[in-house]
Amino acid sequence: MKHIRIHLKTSSTVNKTSVPNDTSYWKKLWDTYTSEYASVEIQCWQEEVHDIEELTKLSAHSVNQGLVKSFTITLNEKNCNYLRNHSIDADGGLKWFTIFFYKEDIQMLEIAQYGSEIVLYGVNEKEAEEFEALFPEIENAEYFKEHLM
């Protein structure tokens, strides 16, 4: 599947090894790219107790996966508003380690490393360029015509 992979410039914090220097892209990304998605899977580390408590209130399903806890959240209006407006933490990155957005059962958008690595699937080169324009302080961006699984 065609896709673009973007790595943002990052810094370290006391609590996280890698967070994006600038998360100003978040609300625009949410408003522009997530409206067609049905659900989101959010993964966080088991030691991130506050984040686990927060996601438990939103999730339809959760699974312990060793060091990681995974939450499946239906993207209804209430959950969309919450995730759009309450995802940035005090360290400046996203609260959660990895976020996967799904359209039906197909993963369409992946946001990893607390928001510093972003992959958008199913886009042509022009759409990839438009997506890339959302992000400040890009370290590296690459467009792929295939996705080898």
Buried (B, 14 or more C-beta within 10 A) or exposed (E): BBBBBBBBBBBEBEEBEBBBBBBEBBEEBBEEBBEEBEBBBBBBBEEBEEBBEBBEEBBEEBEEEEEBBBBBBBBEEEBBEBBBEEBBBEBBBBBBBBBBBBBEEEBBBBBBBBBBBBBBBBBEEEBBEEBBEBBEEBBEBEBBEEEEE
